[in-house]
Amino acid sequence: MKVLVIGSGGREHALCWKIAQSPLVAKIYAAPGNGGTHLENKTVNIAIEATDIKKLLDFALTEKIDLTIVGPEDPLAAGIVDVFQDNGLRVFGPCKAAAQLEASKAFAKDIMIKAGIPTAAYGEFTDYESAKAYVHQHGAPIVVKADGLAAGKGVTVAMTFEEALKALEEIFIDSVFGEAGNKVVIEEFLQGEEASYLAFTDGKTVLPMVTSQDHKAVYDNDKGPNTGGMGAYSPAPVVSPELFDRVTKEIAYPLIKTMAKDGIVFKGIIYAGLMIHNNQPKVLEFNARFGDPETQPVLSRLKSDIIPVFLACTDQTLDKVEIEWSDNPTVCVVMASGGYPRDYKKGYEISGIAEADKVIGVKVFHAGTADKDGKTVNTGGRVLGVTAIGDTLEETIKTAYKAVEKINWTDVHYRKDIGAKALRRLKGE
């Protein structure tokens, strides 16, 4: 098989790495890929951006691509799956209508209410004054979300009234998120601990992956602005086996059944960002693709060939598939450019990646990197995802940071507490 992987992040590198392990695959094209994807077995980068649907379609038709995997949310929201399918190509990911689950927080809230899925109380607004009045009425802490896609940066957890107003001003008055901020969803602040639930679906069957937990805030102890994710680990001890089953039965299945009633067949990845309090889950948000950086630790635990799973999702035969997972924990530490998620400088040479990759149990996934004159340089905010697997969580965290310490570039930044919450929970603290 020839496989096309669309995207350039750490998620896409992890997908290329996992797909390359399949005996069913002869060649992988990463579009556009990054400084690490083309180093994987069977993989070459092609210089087509993830949002250039016409060029991607022409390439897939010319090269007779057997399966396309869409990584990022933007091409999904733009309808790339519909375009590929209309041209007789097999593609993994939700159609444009289903991708609204991530592309519009208001749409997602509407589906959750229809499906009886537990979520935060909320209001929707298209102007600053109405939104400000709602915040005045409800007070802080409160959560302000740009409705559209904002690369994980459109959410503000405002602990004070002033923070909430500043977020509203950035969205409505300063237009920092462009059209994504034409509408705002304001939610009640939920107490608890976050976890990520990812599952494959063919629109009829849900096949869950192992649990994970992302770290959104840029600084240790969940301080600072939200990012696309500063690290993740799997499994997430906050999700008990009983709670995991409940999420599948009470959230994932009602989601796809409700969408089906509206004439939308959801094929691809269900990603539910959960807030868990007193063993009760509520959905913070849905995404319509693999999470990043959750994909790196989750796929590192996948023992099965991933290609038959992708094919079963597209063919609606997922009920015939079983997946085997490693029991070993995994940890991914994201190394970012200094200043991210705001302004940062690009083009710095990165040293030590090869040495970090030699640490037993470690795989370094590239995200915002590129090759320049034979050297690897940073080209994005989130640059590398240093991922480790080990026998115990404590050992795995140490292994990941041992590898992190071997890598360096000007102004590098990373959190030093990835996995600490899980350790405390396991120790009963």
Disulfide bonds with the S-S distance in Angstrom:
none
